[in-house]
């Protein structure tokens, strides 16, 4: 199994039922044929509390690389590649 960081987009509702879009970086895990197997939604801890400077630096590079990949859309518990533009 391999993994990387990816940007995901999710449509959410406010308390007053107004729709808005939420973007975040998550860990995405792939099976042996490259299909998304699972994902971990902990964006607030990705760049937090590292005890090694070089590890933090490499993680930050991997997060930046996520922005060069297609955005994924949250569909229930699954992720799908975004077919439209990021802001549509």
DRENDREN-243994 format. One record per atom (N, C-alpha, C, O, CB): chain; atom name; residue number from 1; x negated, y, z. Coordinates in Angstrom, 1 decimal, m for minus. Each point is the difference from the previous one (the first is absolute). Glycine has a CB too. Example, Ala and Ser with C-alpha at 12.3 -4.5 7.8 and 13.67 -1.06 7.14 Angstrom:
SITE paza lummi vexgu      u      v      w
SITE    A     N     1  m13.2   m5.7    7.8
SITE    A    CA     1    0.9    1.2    0.0
SITE    A     C     1   m0.9    1.2    0.0
SITE    A     O     1   m1.0    0.0    0.7
SITE    A    CB     1    2.9   m1.2    0.5
SITE    A     N     2   m1.5    2.3   m1.9
SITE    A    CA     2   m0.9    1.1    0.0
SITE    A     C     2    0.8    1.1    0.8
SITE    A     O     2   m0.5    1.1    0.1
SITE    A    CB     2   m0.7   m1.7   m2.3
***
This chain:
SITE paza lummi vexgu      u      v      w
SITE    A     N     1   m0.9   m1.2    0.0
SITE    A    CA     1    0.9    1.2    0.0
SITE    A     C     1   m0.9    1.2    0.0
SITE    A     O     1   m1.0    0.1    0.7
SITE    A    CB     1    2.9   m1.3    0.5
SITE    A     N     2   m1.5    2.2   m2.0
SITE    A    CA     2   m0.8    1.3    0.0
SITE    A     C     2    1.0    1.1    0.4
SITE    A     O     2    1.2   m0.2    0.1
SITE    A    CB     2   m2.7   m0.6   m2.0
SITE    A     N     3    0.9    1.9    2.2
SITE    A    CA     3    0.9    1.2    0.4
SITE    A     C     3   m0.7    1.3   m0.4
SITE    A     O     3   m1.2    0.0   m0.3
SITE    A    CB     3    2.1   m1.4    2.2
SITE    A     N     4   m0.1    2.4   m1.9
SITE    A    CA     4   m0.6    1.4   m0.2
SITE    A     C     4    1.0    1.0    0.6
SITE    A     O     4    1.1   m0.4    0.4
SITE    A    CB     4   m2.3   m0.3   m2.5
SITE    A     N     5    0.8    1.9    2.1
SITE    A    CA     5    1.0    1.1    0.4
SITE    A     C     5    0.7    0.5   m1.2
SITE    A     O     5   m0.6    0.1   m1.1
SITE    A    CB     5   m0.9    0.6    3.0
SITE    A     N     6    2.8   m0.4   m1.8
SITE    A    CA     6    0.8    0.5   m1.1
SITE    A     C     6    0.9    1.1    0.6
SITE    A     O     6    0.4    0.0    1.2
SITE    A    CB     6   m0.5   m2.2   m2.4
SITE    A     N     7    0.5    3.2    0.3
SITE    A    CA     7    1.0    1.0    0.4
SITE    A     C     7    1.3   m0.6   m0.3
SITE    A     O     7    0.3   m0.6   m1.1
SITE    A    CB     7   m1.9    2.5    0.6
SITE    A     N     8    2.5   m1.7    1.5
SITE    A    CA     8    1.4   m0.5   m0.2
SITE    A     C     8    1.0    1.2    0.1
SITE    A     O     8   m0.3    1.0    0.7
SITE    A    CB     8   m0.3   m3.3    0.2
SITE    A     N     9    1.7    2.2   m1.5
SITE    A    CA     9    1.0    1.0    0.0
SITE    A     C     9    1.3   m0.7    0.5
SITE    A     O     9    0.4   m1.0   m0.5
SITE    A    CB     9   m1.5    2.4   m1.4
SITE    A     N    10    1.8   m0.7    2.8
SITE    A    CA    10    1.2   m0.6    0.5
SITE    A     C    10    1.1    1.1    0.2
SITE    A     O    10   m0.3    1.1    0.5
SITE    A    CB    10   m1.0   m2.9    0.7
SITE    A     N    11    2.5    1.5   m1.7
SITE    A    CA    11    1.1    0.9    0.2
SITE    A     C    11    0.6   m0.3    1.3
SITE    A     O    11    0.3   m1.1    0.4
SITE    A    CB    11    0.2    1.2   m2.9
SITE    A     N    12   m0.3    1.0    3.3
SITE    A    CA    12    0.6   m0.1    1.3
SITE    A     C    12    1.1    1.0    0.2
SITE    A     O    12    0.2    0.9   m0.8
SITE    A    CB    12   m2.4   m1.7    1.7
SITE    A     N    13    2.9    0.7    0.2
SITE    A    CA    13    1.1    0.9    0.3
SITE    A     C    13   m0.3    0.7    1.3
SITE    A     O    13   m0.5   m0.6    1.0
SITE    A    CB    13    2.1   m0.8   m2.2
SITE    A     N    14   m1.3    2.7    1.3
SITE    A    CA    14   m0.1    0.7    1.2
SITE    A     C    14    1.2   m0.3    0.9
SITE    A     O    14    0.9   m0.8   m0.4
SITE    A    CB    14   m2.2    2.7   m0.7
SITE    A     N    15    1.3   m1.4    2.3
SITE    A    CA    15    1.2   m0.2    0.9
SITE    A     C    15    1.3    0.5   m0.6
SITE    A     O    15    1.1   m0.5    0.3
SITE    A    CB    15   m2.7    0.6    1.6
SITE    A     N    16    1.5    0.9   m2.8
SITE    A    CA    16    1.2    0.6   m0.6
SITE    A     C    16    0.2   m0.6   m1.4
SITE    A     O    16    0.7    0.6   m0.8
SITE    A    CB    16   m1.1    1.5    2.1
SITE    A     N    17   m0.2   m3.3   m1.6
SITE    A    CA    17    0.2   m0.7   m1.2
SITE    A     C    17   m0.5    0.7   m1.3
SITE    A     O    17    0.4   m0.3   m1.1
SITE    A    CB    17    1.6   m0.7    2.2
SITE    A     N    18   m3.0    1.9   m0.9
SITE    A    CA    18   m0.7    0.6   m1.1
SITE    A     C    18   m1.1   m0.9   m0.4
SITE    A     O    18   m0.8   m0.5    0.8
SITE    A    CB    18    1.4    2.8    0.0
SITE    A     N    19   m0.7   m2.6   m2.1
SITE    A    CA    19   m1.1   m0.9   m0.5
SITE    A     C    19   m1.3    0.8   m0.2
SITE    A     O    19    0.0    1.1   m0.5
SITE    A    CB    19    1.8   m2.5   m0.7
SITE    A     N    20   m2.9    0.7    1.5
SITE    A    CA    20   m1.3    0.6   m0.2
SITE    A     C    20   m1.0   m1.1   m0.3
SITE    A     O    20    0.3   m1.2    0.2
SITE    A    CB    20    0.2    3.1    1.3
SITE    A     N    21   m1.6   m1.6   m2.0
SITE    A    CA    21   m1.0   m1.0   m0.4
SITE    A     C    21   m1.2    0.1    1.0
SITE    A     O    21   m0.4    1.1    0.4
SITE    A    CB    21    1.0   m0.9   m2.8
SITE    A     N    22   m1.1   m1.4    2.8
SITE    A    CA    22   m1.1   m0.1    0.9
SITE    A     C    22   m1.1   m0.7   m0.7
SITE    A     O    22    0.2   m1.0   m0.6
SITE    A    CB    22    1.4    0.9    2.6
SITE    A     N    23   m2.8    0.7   m1.9
SITE    A    CA    23   m1.2   m0.6   m0.6
SITE    A     C    23   m1.0   m0.4    1.1
SITE    A     O    23   m0.1    0.8    0.9
SITE    A    CB    23    0.4    0.5   m3.1
SITE    A     N    24   m0.9   m2.4    2.0
SITE    A    CA    24   m1.1   m0.4    1.0
SITE    A     C    24   m0.9   m1.0   m0.6
SITE    A     O    24    0.3   m0.6   m1.0
SITE    A    CB    24    1.3    1.0    2.9
SITE    A     N    25   m2.7   m0.6   m1.3
SITE    A    CA    25   m1.0   m1.1   m0.4
SITE    A     C    25    0.2   m1.2    0.9
SITE    A     O    25    0.1    0.1    1.2
SITE    A    CB    25   m1.8    1.7   m2.0
SITE    A     N    26    1.8   m2.9    0.2
SITE    A    CA    26    0.2   m1.3    0.7
SITE    A     C    26   m1.0   m1.0   m0.5
SITE    A     O    26   m0.6    0.1   m1.1
SITE    A    CB    26    3.0    0.4    1.4
SITE    A     N    27   m2.6   m1.6    0.5
SITE    A    CA    27   m0.8   m1.1   m0.5
SITE    A     C    27    0.9   m1.0   m0.7
SITE    A     O    27    1.1   m0.3    0.4
SITE    A    CB    27   m2.7    0.5    1.5
SITE    A     N    28    1.2   m0.6   m3.1
SITE    A    CA    28    0.7   m0.9   m0.9
SITE    A     C    28   m0.8   m1.3   m0.2
SITE    A     O    28   m1.2    0.1   m0.3
SITE    A    CB    28    2.4    1.8   m0.9
SITE    A     N    29   m0.6   m3.1    1.4
SITE    A    CA    29   m0.6   m1.3   m0.1
SITE    A     C    29    0.5   m0.7   m1.2
SITE    A     O    29    1.2    0.0   m0.3
SITE    A    CB    29   m1.5   m0.1    2.8
SITE    A     N    30   m0.6   m0.5   m3.3
SITE    A    CA    30    0.3   m0.7   m1.2
SITE    A     C    30   m0.3   m1.5    0.0
SITE    A     O    30   m0.9   m0.4    0.7
SITE    A    CB    30    0.5    2.6   m1.9
SITE    A     N    31    1.3   m3.0    0.5
SITE    A    CA    31   m0.3   m1.4    0.0
SITE    A     C    31   m1.1   m0.3   m1.1
SITE    A     O    31   m0.6    1.0   m0.5
SITE    A    CB    31    3.0   m1.5    1.2
SITE    A     N    32   m2.7   m0.7   m0.9
SITE    A    CA    32   m1.1   m0.4   m0.9
SITE    A     C    32    0.2    0.4   m1.5
SITE    A     O    32   m1.0    0.0   m0.8
SITE    A    CB    32    0.6   m1.9    2.3
SITE    A     N    33    1.6    2.2   m1.9
SITE    A    CA    33    0.3    0.5   m1.4
SITE    A     C    33    0.3    1.5   m0.1
SITE    A     O    33    0.4    0.4   m1.0
SITE    A    CB    33    0.4   m2.7    0.5
SITE    A     N    34   m1.1    3.0    1.6
SITE    A    CA    34    0.1    1.4    0.0
SITE    A     C    34    1.3    0.6    0.3
SITE    A     O    34    0.2    1.2   m0.2
SITE    A    CB    34   m2.0   m1.3   m1.4
SITE    A     N    35    2.8   m0.7    2.0
SITE    A    CA    35    1.3    0.5    0.3
SITE    A     C    35    0.0    0.5    1.5
SITE    A     O    35   m0.7   m0.6    0.9
SITE    A    CB    35    1.8   m1.0   m2.6
SITE    A     N    36   m0.3    2.6    2.0
SITE    A    CA    36    0.1    0.5    1.4
SITE    A     C    36    0.7   m1.1    0.8
SITE    A     O    36    1.1   m0.5   m0.3
SITE    A    CB    36   m1.0    2.9   m0.5
SITE    A     N    37   m0.8   m2.7    1.9
SITE    A    CA    37    0.4   m1.1    0.9
SITE    A     C    37    0.6    0.6    1.3
SITE    A     O    37    1.0   m0.4    0.5
SITE    A    CB    37   m2.7   m1.1   m1.4
SITE    A     N    38    1.1    2.6    1.3
SITE    A    CA    38    0.4    0.7    1.3
SITE    A     C    38   m0.6    1.4    0.0
SITE    A     O    38   m0.9    0.3   m0.7
SITE    A    CB    38    1.1   m2.6    1.9
SITE    A     N    39    0.3    3.0   m0.2
SITE    A    CA    39   m0.6    1.4    0.2
SITE    A     C    39    0.2    0.4    1.5
SITE    A     O    39    0.9   m0.5    0.7
SITE    A    CB    39   m0.4    1.1   m3.1
SITE    A     N    40   m1.5    0.2    2.8
SITE    A    CA    40    0.0    0.4    1.4
SITE    A     C    40    0.2    1.5    0.1
SITE    A     O    40   m0.7    0.8   m0.6
SITE    A    CB    40   m0.8   m2.7    1.2
SITE    A     N    41    2.5    2.3    0.1
SITE    A    CA    41    0.4    1.4    0.1
SITE    A     C    41   m0.5    0.7    1.3
SITE    A     O    41    0.8    0.2    0.9
SITE    A    CB    41    1.2   m0.7   m2.4
SITE    A     N    42   m3.3    0.8    1.6
SITE    A    CA    42   m0.5    0.7    1.1
SITE    A     C    42   m0.9    1.1   m0.4
SITE    A     O    42   m1.2    0.1    0.3
SITE    A    CB    42    1.2   m2.3    1.0
SITE    A     N    43    0.6    3.2   m2.0
SITE    A    CA    43   m0.9    1.1   m0.6
SITE    A     C    43   m0.6    0.9    1.0
SITE    A     O    43   m1.1    0.6   m0.3
SITE    A    CB    43    2.5   m0.7   m1.6
SITE    A     N    44   m0.9    0.1    3.1
SITE    A    CA    44   m0.5    1.0    1.0
SITE    A     C    44   m1.3   m0.6    0.7
SITE    A     O    44   m0.7    0.8    0.7
SITE    A    CB    44    3.0    0.0   m0.3
SITE    A     N    45   m2.7   m2.0   m0.7
SITE    A    CA    45   m1.2   m0.6    0.7
SITE    A     C    45   m1.1   m0.3   m1.0
SITE    A     O    45   m1.1   m0.4    0.4
SITE    A    CB    45    2.6   m0.5    1.4
SITE    A     N    46   m1.3    1.1   m3.1
SITE    A    CA    46   m1.0   m0.4   m1.0
SITE    A     C    46   m1.3    0.7    0.2
SITE    A     O    46   m1.1   m0.6    0.0
SITE    A    CB    46    2.9    0.2   m1.6
SITE    A     N    47   m1.8    1.7    1.9
SITE    A    CA    47   m1.2    0.7    0.2
SITE    A     C    47   m0.3    0.5    1.4
SITE    A     O    47   m0.6    1.0    0.3
SITE    A    CB    47    0.9   m0.2   m2.6
SITE    A     N    48    0.2   m1.6    3.2
SITE    A    CA    48    0.0    0.4    1.5
SITE    A     C    48   m0.8   m1.1    0.8
SITE    A     O    48    0.1   m1.2   m0.3
SITE    A    CB    48    2.1    2.4    0.0
SITE    A     N    49   m3.0   m0.7    1.2
SITE    A    CA    49   m0.7   m0.8    1.0
SITE    A     C    49   m1.0   m1.0   m0.6
SITE    A     O    49    0.1   m1.2    0.4
SITE    A    CB    49    2.0    1.5    1.0
SITE    A     N    50   m3.0    0.1   m2.2
SITE    A    CA    50   m1.0   m0.8   m0.5
SITE    A     C    50   m1.2    0.1    0.9
SITE    A     O    50   m0.3    1.1    0.5
SITE    A    CB    50    1.1   m0.9   m2.9
SITE    A     N    51   m1.6   m1.3    2.6
SITE    A    CA    51   m1.2    0.1    0.9
SITE    A     C    51   m1.2    0.0   m0.9
SITE    A     O    51   m1.1    0.1    0.6
SITE    A    CB    51    2.3   m1.3    1.2
SITE    A     N    52   m1.1    1.2   m3.1
SITE    A    CA    52   m1.1    0.0   m0.9
SITE    A     C    52    0.2    1.0   m1.1
SITE    A     O    52    1.0   m0.1   m0.8
SITE    A    CB    52   m1.5   m2.3    1.3
SITE    A     N    53   m0.4    3.4   m0.6
SITE    A    CA    53    0.1    1.1   m1.0
SITE    A     C    53    0.1   m0.6   m1.4
SITE    A     O    53    0.9    0.5   m0.8
SITE    A    CB    53   m2.1    1.0    2.3
SITE    A     N    54    0.3   m2.4   m1.9
SITE    A    CA    54    0.0   m0.5   m1.4
SITE    A     C    54    1.3   m0.8   m0.3
SITE    A     O    54    0.5    0.1   m1.1
SITE    A    CB    54   m3.0   m0.3    1.2
SITE    A     N    55    3.1   m0.5    0.9
SITE    A    CA    55    1.2   m0.7   m0.3
SITE    A     C    55    1.2    1.0   m0.2
SITE    A     O    55    0.8   m0.2   m0.9
SITE    A    CB    55   m1.6   m1.7    2.3
SITE    A     N    56    0.8    2.9   m0.6
SITE    A    CA    56    1.0    1.1   m0.2
SITE    A     C    56   m0.2    0.6   m1.4
SITE    A     O    56    1.0    0.3   m0.7
SITE    A    CB    56   m0.9    0.2    3.2
SITE    A     N    57   m1.3   m0.2   m2.9
SITE    A    CA    57   m0.3    0.6   m1.3
SITE    A     C    57    0.5   m0.8   m1.1
SITE    A     O    57    0.6    0.5   m0.9
SITE    A    CB    57   m2.6    0.6    1.9
SITE    A     N    58    1.7   m2.4   m1.0
SITE    A    CA    58    0.5   m1.0   m1.0
SITE    A     C    58    1.5   m0.1    0.0
SITE    A     O    58    0.6   m0.1   m1.1
SITE    A    CB    58   m2.8   m1.1    1.3
SITE    A     N    59    2.8    1.2    0.9
SITE    A    CA    59    1.5    0.0    0.1
SITE    A     C    59    0.6    1.2   m0.7
SITE    A     O    59    0.9   m0.1   m0.7
SITE    A    CB    59   m1.0   m1.3    2.8
SITE    A     N    60   m0.5    2.6   m1.8
SITE    A    CA    60    0.5    1.2   m0.5
SITE    A     C    60   m0.1    0.0   m1.6
SITE    A     O    60    0.9    0.5   m0.7
SITE    A    CB    60   m1.6    0.7    2.8
SITE    A     N    61   m0.4   m1.8   m2.6
SITE    A    CA    61   m0.2   m0.1   m1.4
SITE    A     C    61    1.1   m0.9   m0.6
SITE    A     O    61    0.5    0.3   m1.1
SITE    A    CB    61   m3.0    0.0    1.3
SITE    A     N    62    2.8   m1.4    0.5
SITE    A    CA    62    1.0   m0.9   m0.5
SITE    A     C    62    1.4    0.6    0.0
SITE    A     O    62    0.8   m0.2   m0.9
SITE    A    CB    62   m2.2   m1.7    1.8
SITE    A     N    63    1.7    2.8    0.1
SITE    A    CA    63    1.2    0.7    0.0
SITE    A     C    63    0.1    1.0   m1.1
SITE    A     O    63    1.1    0.1   m0.7
SITE    A    CB    63   m1.0   m0.3    3.2
SITE    A     N    64   m1.2    0.9   m2.8
SITE    A    CA    64    0.0    0.9   m1.1
SITE    A     C    64    0.3   m0.7   m1.3
SITE    A     O    64    0.6    0.5   m0.9
SITE    A    CB    64   m2.2    1.0    2.1
SITE    A     N    65    1.0   m2.7   m1.4
SITE    A    CA    65    0.2   m0.8   m1.2
SITE    A     C    65    1.4   m0.4   m0.2
SITE    A     O    65    0.5   m0.1   m1.1
SITE    A    CB    65   m2.8   m0.8    1.4
SITE    A     N    66    3.1    0.8    0.8
SITE    A    CA    66    1.4   m0.3   m0.1
SITE    A     C    66    0.8    1.0   m0.9
SITE    A     O    66    1.0   m0.4   m0.7
SITE    A    CB    66   m1.1   m0.6    2.9
SITE    A     N    67   m0.4    2.2   m2.3
SITE    A    CA    67    0.7    1.1   m0.8
SITE    A     C    67   m0.3   m0.2   m1.5
SITE    A     O    67    0.6    0.7   m0.8
SITE    A    CB    67   m0.8    0.8    2.8
SITE    A     N    68   m0.8   m2.4   m2.3
SITE    A    CA    68   m0.2   m0.2   m1.5
SITE    A     C    68    0.8   m1.2   m0.5
SITE    A     O    68    0.0   m0.3   m1.2
SITE    A    CB    68   m2.3    1.2    1.5
SITE    A     N    69    3.0   m1.6    0.6
SITE    A    CA    69    0.9   m1.1   m0.4
SITE    A     C    69    1.4    0.5   m0.1
SITE    A     O    69    0.4    1.0    0.5
SITE    A    CB    69   m2.0   m2.7    0.7
SITE    A     N    70    2.4    0.9   m2.0
SITE    A    CA    70    1.5    0.4   m0.1
SITE    A     C    70    0.6    0.0    1.4
SITE    A     O    70   m0.3   m0.9    0.9
SITE    A    CB    70    0.4   m0.1   m3.2
SITE    A     N    71    0.8    1.9    2.5
SITE    A    CA    71    0.8    0.1    1.3
SITE    A     C    71    0.9   m1.2    0.0
SITE    A     O    71    0.6   m0.4   m1.0
SITE    A    CB    71   m0.7    3.0    1.1
SITE    A     N    72    0.3   m3.2    1.1
SITE    A    CA    72    1.0   m1.1    0.2
SITE    A     C    72    1.2    0.6    0.7
SITE    A     O    72   m0.1    0.9    0.8
SITE    A    CB    72   m1.8   m2.6   m0.7
SITE    A     N    73    3.1    1.1   m0.5
SITE    A    CA    73    1.2    0.4    0.6
SITE    A     C    73    0.5   m1.0    1.0
SITE    A     O    73   m0.1   m1.2   m0.2
SITE    A    CB    73    0.7    2.4   m1.9
SITE    A     N    74   m0.2   m0.8    3.3
SITE    A    CA    74    0.6   m0.9    1.0
SITE    A     C    74    1.4   m0.3   m0.4
SITE    A     O    74    0.8    0.9   m0.2
SITE    A    CB    74   m2.3    0.1    2.0
SITE    A     N    75    1.8   m2.3   m2.0
SITE    A    CA    75    1.3   m0.5   m0.3
SITE    A     C    75    0.4   m1.1    1.0
SITE    A     O    75   m0.4   m1.1   m0.2
SITE    A    CB    75    0.0    1.6   m2.3
SITE    A     N    76    1.0    0.0    3.6
SITE    A    CA    76    0.3   m0.9    1.1
SITE    A     C    76   m1.2   m0.4    0.7
SITE    A     O    76   m0.7    0.9    0.6
SITE    A    CB    76    2.6   m1.8   m1.8
SITE    A     N    77   m2.3   m0.3    1.2
SITE    A    CA    77   m1.3   m0.4    0.6
SITE    A     C    77   m1.1   m0.3   m1.0
SITE    A     O    77   m1.1   m0.3    0.3
SITE    A    CB    77    2.4   m0.7    1.6
SITE    A     N    78   m0.9    1.2   m3.2
SITE    A    CA    78   m1.0   m0.2   m1.1
SITE    A     C    78   m0.5    1.3   m0.6
SITE    A     O    78    0.5    1.1    0.3
SITE    A    CB    78    0.7   m3.2   m0.8
SITE    A     N    79   m2.3    1.9   m0.2
SITE    A    CA    79   m0.6    1.2   m0.7
SITE    A     C    79    0.0   m0.3   m1.5
SITE    A     O    79   m0.2   m1.2   m0.4
SITE    A    CB    79   m1.3    1.7    2.4
SITE    A     N    80    1.8    0.5   m2.8
SITE    A    CA    80    0.1   m0.1   m1.4
SITE    A     C    80   m0.8    1.2   m0.6
SITE    A     O    80   m0.1    1.0    0.6
SITE    A    CB    80    2.3   m2.2   m0.6
SITE    A     N    81   m2.8    0.9   m1.2
SITE    A    CA    81   m0.7    1.1   m0.7
SITE    A     C    81    1.0    1.1   m0.4
SITE    A     O    81    1.1   m0.3   m0.5
SITE    A    CB    81   m2.9   m1.3   m0.3
SITE    A     N    82    1.4    2.8    1.0
SITE    A    CA    82    0.9    1.2   m0.4
SITE    A     C    82    0.1    0.1   m1.5
SITE    A     O    82   m1.1    0.1   m0.7
SITE    A    CB    82    0.4    1.1    2.8
SITE    A     N    83    1.9   m1.2   m2.6
SITE    A    CA    83    0.2    0.0   m1.5
SITE    A     C    83    0.1    1.5   m0.4
SITE    A     O    83   m0.3    0.3   m1.2
SITE    A    CB    83    1.4   m2.5    1.2
SITE    A     N    84   m0.7    3.1    0.8
SITE    A    CA    84    0.2    1.4   m0.3
SITE    A     C    84   m1.2    0.8    0.6
SITE    A     O    84   m0.8   m0.6    0.6
SITE    A    CB    84    3.3    0.3   m0.7
SITE    A     N    85   m2.5    1.6   m0.1
SITE    A    CA    85   m1.0    0.8    0.5
SITE    A     C    85    0.1    0.0    1.6
SITE    A     O    85    1.0   m0.3    0.5
SITE    A    CB    85   m1.0    1.7   m2.6
SITE    A     N    86   m1.1   m1.0    2.7
SITE    A    CA    86    0.0    0.0    1.5
SITE    A     C    86    1.1    0.9    0.6
SITE    A     O    86    0.5   m0.4    1.0
SITE    A    CB    86   m3.0    0.0   m1.2
SITE    A     N    87    2.8    1.5   m0.4
SITE    A    CA    87    0.9    1.0    0.6
SITE    A     C    87    1.4   m0.2   m0.6
SITE    A     O    87    0.8    0.9    0.2
SITE    A    CB    87   m2.7    0.7    0.1
SITE    A     N    88    2.2   m2.7   m1.0
SITE    A    CA    88    1.4   m0.1   m0.5
SITE    A     C    88    0.9   m0.8    0.9
SITE    A     O    88    1.1   m0.2   m0.3
SITE    A    CB    88   m2.0    0.3   m2.0
***
